[in-house]
Amino acid sequence: MTNPAVLIVDDEEMVRTALEQWLRLSGFDTHVANSATEALRMLDDIHPSVILTDVRMPGLSGLDLLRTVRERALAAEVILITGHGDVPMAVEAMRAGAFDFLQKPYVPDQLVKTLRRAAEQTGLKREVAELRRRLDGGETELATRLIGSSRVMEDARHAIRELASIPTDVIILGETGTGKEVVARCLHDFSARAAGPFVAVNCAAIPAELIESELFGHEAGAFTSARDKRIGKFEFANGGTLLLDEIESMPLLAQAKVLRVIQERSVERVGSNRQIPLDVRIVAASKVDLAAESEAGRFRADLYYRLNMATIQLAPLRDRGEDSVLLFHHFLGLAAQRFNKPAPQLHPADVNALLVHTWPGNVRELKAAADRFALGLDATGRSLDTILGPRSKPVSSSASLADRVAAYERHVIEAELARHGDSIAAVVDALQVPRRTLSEKMARLGVRR
């Protein structure tokens, strides 16, 4: 059984060091951050069971960190420590969802007991979440993370459900901006590895001379600039999932070494002779056809065959029909909330603009367009024709009049449902249609409450 992971957040180095040493001796897996901002950057990598944070720090406070953890619905308990404790602050912390609130000087043994209770609570929450995912197949959560009613998206969600529970490596293929990392995260989160780390590496962003050190780690003194020991991405992902994004950009020499690590499921740091066993799932993502690249000699065929246990192909947004309208509506709502502005209404011409645009940047481009539309910064007003520009596909090959009317009706119904808290009665009044008519339209258009 693994030790509970605790993230210690304090701007004072002496306090961090003392807490780390004591908690490690007490049986915890410890990580440290010198600010709330650094802690937030670490959350996705270490998945702590408990966050132990000082309240008063430069920049973001411990309370700010607590609120962000709760907003992101992370499965971690937060314990706040302060030397300036008072009743109003304690009440505010508990209301914000803190597990406990301790005042300095604290009793070390009492702190350990509190941490153990918090870790047990996190473990129970994660078990319940896993059971719920297994009971309902994760349909609802998966549909909210991979939005779309097109056949290709249904197929993608089905593939994720099938592959998540199978301990096999996966290749994800798709154009830039189609959501390959989102799919990789879903494979991780819906698997038995969900409590382990998810580590994403962009192979194209690492200089060729540094890629071995980044992936495999190195020992102190292994080369001129290696002053300290470094844990590589393979080792850091142990017990979880490693995403090798843009793997087609990896140098051929590094590919040979990666192949050996994947085959032997062990890694050797640069400058070391010790093999470190690995329990890690490899997800490789590429924007090009790796089979064609291997035939052309630009990608190692043996690495391709070893990784290609299963493949998920993501369709470009231009081939997903009305999904562009659904996704735009989703991102528009998020943008309006983030900018603290009311979500603007889409007109039929806007829906048509979404349907006929070719989306060369795929979902990433659509999200940026939704942000701009929510802000309304264009001089001509909120016009999607202006925001999206001239790139569009011929109307005759994209969507019929019936399809465009259906997309617009779906958008209006979903917008009213969101505005009225999913109350059918309120939507019936707002749209002035009979309840039966609304129900039939929702069923025909695939609108879910």
C-alpha positions in Angstrom: 0.0 0.0 0.0 1.5 3.4 -1.0 2.0 6.1 1.6 -0.5 9.1 1.5 0.9 12.0 -0.5 1.1 15.3 1.3 1.9 18.6 -0.4 3.4 21.1 2.1 3.0 24.8 1.1 4.9 27.4 3.1 7.0 30.4 2.1 9.5 29.8 4.9 12.2 27.3 4.0 12.9 26.2 7.6 9.2 25.4 8.2 9.0 23.4 4.9 12.1 21.4 5.7 11.1 20.6 9.3 7.6 19.6 8.2 8.9 17.5 5.3 11.4 15.6 7.5 8.9 14.9 10.3 6.1 13.8 8.0 8.4 11.6 5.9 9.5 9.9 9.1 5.8 9.5 10.0 5.1 7.5 6.9 3.9 10.2 4.4 5.1 10.7 0.8 6.0 14.4 1.0 6.2 17.2 -1.6 6.9 20.9 -1.0 6.0 24.2 -2.6 7.2 27.7 -1.6 4.0 29.4 -2.7 0.3 28.7 -3.5 1.1 29.4 -7.2 3.8 26.8 -7.3 1.4 24.3 -5.5 -1.3 24.8 -8.1 1.2 24.0 -10.9 2.2 20.7 -9.1 -1.3 19.4 -8.4 -1.9 17.6 -11.7 1.5 15.8 -11.4 1.5 14.6 -7.8 -2.3 14.2 -7.0 -1.8 14.8 -3.2 -4.2 13.2 -0.7 -3.7 16.2 1.6 -2.5 19.8 1.1 -1.0 21.3 4.3 -0.7 25.0 3.7 0.2 28.2 5.6 -2.5 30.9 5.4 -0.5 34.0 5.1 2.0 34.0 2.2 3.1 36.5 -0.4 0.8 36.5 -3.5 -2.0 33.9 -3.2 -2.9 33.0 0.4 -3.7 29.6 1.8 -7.4 30.4 1.6 -7.0 31.3 -2.1 -5.4 27.9 -2.6 -8.2 26.2 -0.8 -10.9 27.9 -2.9 -9.1 27.0 -6.1 -8.8 23.3 -5.0 -12.6 23.3 -4.3 -13.5 25.1 -7.6 -11.5 22.5 -9.5 -13.3 19.7 -7.5 -10.0 18.0 -6.8 -10.0 14.9 -4.6 -7.8 16.3 -1.9 -8.3 17.6 1.6 -6.9 20.9 2.7 -5.5 21.7 6.2 -4.7 25.3 7.0 -2.0 26.4 9.5 -1.4 29.9 10.7 0.3 31.8 13.5 -2.3 34.5 13.3 -5.4 32.3 13.8 -8.7 33.9 14.8 -12.3 32.7 14.9 -13.5 34.6 11.8 -10.7 33.1 9.7 -11.4 29.6 11.0 -15.0 30.0 10.2 -14.3 31.2 6.7 -11.8 28.4 6.1 -14.3 25.7 7.2 -17.1 27.3 5.1 -14.7 27.2 2.1 -14.3 23.4 2.6 -11.1 23.1 4.7 -10.7 19.7 6.5 -9.2 21.4 9.5 -7.7 24.6 10.8 -4.6 24.5 13.1 -2.9 27.3 14.9 0.9 27.5 15.5 2.5 26.2 17.6 0.9 22.8 16.8 1.6 19.5 18.5 3.4 17.3 16.0 1.7 14.1 16.9 -1.7 15.8 16.7 -0.8 17.1 13.2 0.1 13.6 12.1 -3.3 12.3 13.4 -5.1 15.0 11.6 -3.3 14.3 8.3 -4.0 10.6 8.6 -7.8 11.3 9.0 -7.7 13.7 6.1 -5.9 11.1 3.9 -8.5 8.5 4.9 -11.2 10.9 3.9 -9.6 11.5 0.5 -9.2 7.8 0.0 -12.9 7.2 0.7 -13.9 10.0 -1.7 -11.8 8.6 -4.5 -13.2 5.1 -3.9 -16.8 6.4 -4.1 -16.0 8.4 -7.3 -14.4 5.2 -8.8 -17.5 3.1 -7.8 -19.8 5.7 -9.3 -17.8 5.7 -12.6 -18.0 1.9 -12.7 -21.7 1.8 -11.9 -22.8 4.3 -14.6 -20.0 3.6 -17.0 -18.8 7.1 -16.6 -21.2 8.2 -19.3 -22.2 11.6 -17.8 -18.7 12.6 -16.8 -17.1 11.5 -20.1 -19.8 13.3 -22.1 -19.1 16.5 -20.3 -15.3 16.2 -21.0 -15.6 15.0 -24.6 -18.5 17.0 -25.9 -20.2 16.1 -29.1 -23.2 14.2 -30.5 -21.6 13.2 -33.8 -21.0 9.5 -34.6 -17.2 10.0 -34.5 -17.3 11.4 -31.0 -19.6 8.6 -29.8 -17.0 6.1 -31.3 -14.2 8.0 -29.5 -16.0 7.8 -26.1 -16.8 4.1 -26.7 -13.1 3.4 -27.4 -12.0 5.3 -24.2 -14.5 3.3 -22.1 -13.2 0.0 -23.6 -9.5 0.8 -23.3 -9.4 2.6 -20.0 -9.7 -0.6 -18.0 -7.3 -2.5 -20.2 -3.6 -2.3 -19.2 -2.3 -1.6 -22.7 -0.4 1.2 -24.4 -2.4 3.4 -26.8 -1.7 5.7 -29.8 -3.9 8.8 -30.3 -3.9 10.3 -33.8 -5.4 13.6 -34.7 -4.7 17.0 -36.1 -3.4 19.8 -33.9 -6.1 21.1 -31.6 -8.4 18.1 -31.8 -8.0 17.3 -28.1 -5.4 14.5 -27.9 -4.3 15.4 -24.4 -7.9 15.5 -23.2 -8.5 12.0 -24.5 -5.2 10.8 -22.8 -6.4 12.3 -19.5 -9.7 10.6 -19.9 -7.9 7.2 -20.5 -6.0 7.9 -17.2 -8.9 9.2 -15.1 -11.3 6.3 -16.0 -8.7 3.7 -15.4 -7.4 1.9 -12.2 -4.4 4.3 -12.4 -6.6 7.4 -11.7 -5.0 7.9 -8.3 -1.5 7.8 -9.8 0.3 10.6 -11.7 -0.6 11.8 -15.2 2.6 13.2 -16.8 2.5 14.9 -20.2 5.6 15.4 -22.2 5.7 17.4 -25.5 8.6 15.7 -27.4 8.8 18.6 -29.9 9.5 21.1 -27.1 12.6 19.3 -25.7 16.0 20.0 -27.3 17.5 16.8 -28.8 20.5 17.1 -26.4 18.3 17.2 -23.3 15.6 14.6 -24.2 17.4 11.6 -22.5 17.8 13.6 -19.3 14.2 14.7 -19.4 12.8 11.3 -20.1 15.1 9.0 -18.1 16.6 11.4 -15.5 20.3 11.6 -14.5 22.5 11.1 -11.6 24.6 14.0 -10.1 27.7 14.5 -12.1 26.5 12.5 -15.1 27.6 15.4 -17.3 29.0 18.9 -16.8 25.8 20.7 -15.9 24.3 17.8 -13.8 24.9 19.2 -10.4 22.0 17.3 -8.7 20.1 14.1 -9.3 17.1 14.4 -11.5 14.0 12.2 -11.7 13.0 11.6 -15.4 9.5 11.7 -16.7 9.2 7.9 -17.0 10.1 7.4 -13.4 8.0 10.4 -12.3 5.0 8.7 -14.0 5.5 5.4 -12.2 2.1 4.0 -11.1 0.3 6.3 -13.5 0.2 7.4 -17.2 2.9 9.0 -19.4 1.7 10.9 -22.4 4.4 11.3 -25.1 2.8 14.1 -27.2 4.1 14.8 -30.7 6.2 11.6 -30.5 6.9 11.9 -34.2 9.3 14.7 -33.3 11.5 12.5 -31.1 15.0 11.9 -32.5 15.6 8.4 -33.8 18.4 7.7 -31.3 16.1 8.6 -28.4 13.3 6.4 -30.0 15.6 3.4 -29.7 16.1 4.0 -26.0 12.4 4.7 -25.4 11.6 1.4 -27.1 13.9 -0.5 -24.7 12.3 1.2 -21.7 8.8 0.3 -22.9 9.8 -3.3 -23.7 11.6 -3.9 -20.4 9.4 -1.7 -18.3 12.4 -0.3 -16.4 14.5 2.8 -16.8 18.1 3.6 -16.2 19.1 7.2 -15.3 21.9 8.7 -17.3 25.1 8.1 -15.4 23.7 5.1 -13.5 23.9 1.3 -13.9 20.8 0.6 -11.7 17.5 -0.4 -13.4 14.4 1.1 -11.9 11.2 -1.0 -12.4 8.3 0.8 -14.0 4.6 0.3 -13.7 3.4 2.9 -16.2 1.0 3.2 -19.1 2.3 4.8 -22.3 0.0 7.0 -24.4 1.7 8.3 -27.6 0.0 11.2 -29.5 0.8 12.3 -33.0 -0.6 14.7 -35.6 0.8 12.5 -38.4 0.2 8.9 -39.5 2.9 7.0 -37.7 2.5 4.0 -40.0 3.4 6.2 -43.0 6.2 7.8 -41.0 7.7 4.4 -40.1 7.5 3.3 -43.8 9.3 6.4 -44.8 12.1 5.8 -42.3 11.3 8.9 -40.2 9.9 6.9 -37.3 11.2 3.6 -35.9 9.0 0.8 -37.2 9.7 -1.4 -34.1 8.7 1.4 -31.8 5.5 2.0 -33.8 4.6 -1.7 -33.7 5.3 -1.9 -29.9 3.1 1.1 -29.2 0.3 0.2 -31.6 -1.6 -2.1 -29.3 -4.6 0.1 -29.7 -5.3 3.3 -31.7 -7.8 6.1 -31.2 -8.3 8.3 -34.2 -9.7 11.8 -33.5 -11.7 13.5 -36.3 -11.1 17.1 -37.2 -13.8 19.5 -36.1 -14.8 20.2 -39.8 -16.0 16.5 -40.0 -18.0 16.6 -36.8 -21.1 18.4 -38.0 -23.2 20.1 -35.3 -20.5 19.4 -32.7 -19.1 22.9 -33.4 -22.3 24.5 -32.2 -22.4 22.3 -29.0 -18.7 23.0 -28.3 -19.1 26.7 -28.9 -22.1 26.9 -26.6 -20.0 25.1 -23.9 -16.9 27.3 -24.2 -19.0 30.4 -24.5 -20.6 29.7 -21.1 -17.2 29.0 -19.5 -15.8 32.3 -21.0 -18.8 34.3 -19.8 -18.3 32.9 -16.3 -14.6 33.5 -16.4 -15.0 37.1 -17.6 -17.9 37.8 -15.3 -20.1 38.8 -18.2 -23.5 37.6 -19.3 -23.3 35.0 -22.1 -24.3 36.6 -25.4 -27.1 35.1 -27.5 -26.2 33.4 -30.8 -28.3 34.4 -33.9 -29.1 32.1 -36.7 -26.3 33.7 -38.8 -23.8 32.9 -36.0 -24.9 29.3 -36.0 -24.5 29.1 -39.7 -21.0 30.6 -39.4 -20.1 27.9 -37.0 -21.4 25.2 -39.3 -19.7 26.3 -42.5 -16.3 27.3 -41.0 -13.5 24.8 -41.8 -11.8 25.1 -38.3 -8.2 24.7 -39.4 -7.2 25.0 -35.7 -10.0 22.6 -34.6 -11.3 22.8 -31.0 -8.5 25.0 -29.9 -9.5 27.6 -32.5 -13.1 27.3 -31.6 -12.4 27.9 -27.9 -10.4 31.1 -28.8 -13.4 32.2 -30.9 -15.8 31.7 -28.0 -13.6 33.7 -25.7 -13.5 36.6 -28.2 -17.2 36.4 -28.8 -17.9 36.5 -25.0 -15.7 39.6 -24.6 -17.3 41.4 -27.6 -14.1 43.2 -28.5 -14.6 43.4 -32.2 -15.3 46.9 -33.6 -18.2 45.5 -35.7 -19.8 44.0 -32.6 -20.3 40.3 -31.7 -20.4 38.8 -35.2 -19.0 35.4 -35.7 -18.5 36.0 -39.4 -16.1 38.8 -38.4 -14.3 36.8 -35.7 -13.9 33.6 -37.8 -12.8 35.3 -41.0 -13.2 34.0 -44.5 -12.3 30.3 -44.0 -15.5 28.4 -44.7 -16.5 25.3 -46.6 -19.2 25.3 -49.4 -22.6 25.5 -47.9 -23.8 22.6 -50.1 -21.2 20.2 -48.7 -21.6 21.1 -45.0 -25.1 21.4 -43.7 -28.6 21.5 -45.2 -31.2 24.1 -44.2 -32.8 21.5 -41.9 -29.5 20.7 -40.2 -28.9 24.4 -39.6 -32.4 25.0 -38.2 -32.0 21.9 -36.0 -28.6 23.2 -34.7 -30.1 26.6 -33.9 -33.1 25.0 -32.1 -30.8 22.8 -30.1 -28.7 25.8 -29.1 -31.8 27.8 -28.0 -33.2 25.0 -25.9 -29.9 24.3 -24.2 -29.3 28.0 -23.5 -32.8 28.2 -21.9 -32.2 25.1 -19.9 -29.0 26.5 -18.6 -30.6 29.8 -17.8 -33.4 28.2 -15.9 -31.5 25.6 -14.0 -32.8 22.7 -16.1 -36.5 23.5 -15.2 -38.7 22.2 -18.0 -41.6 24.2 -16.8 -39.6 27.5 -16.9 -38.3 26.7 -20.4 -41.9 25.9 -21.6 -42.9 29.4 -20.4 -39.8 31.1 -21.8 -40.1 29.6 -25.3 -44.0 29.6 -25.3 -44.3 26.1 -26.6 -46.4 23.1 -25.3 -44.5 20.8 -23.0 -45.1 17.9 -25.3 -43.6 19.8 -28.2 -40.5 20.7 -26.2 -40.0 17.1 -25.0 -40.3 15.8 -28.6 -37.8 18.4 -29.9 -35.4 17.6 -27.1 -35.6 13.9 -27.9 -35.2 14.4 -31.6 -32.3 16.9 -31.2 -30.5 14.9 -28.5 -30.7 17.6 -25.9 -29.9 16.4 -22.4 -30.8 18.1 -19.2 
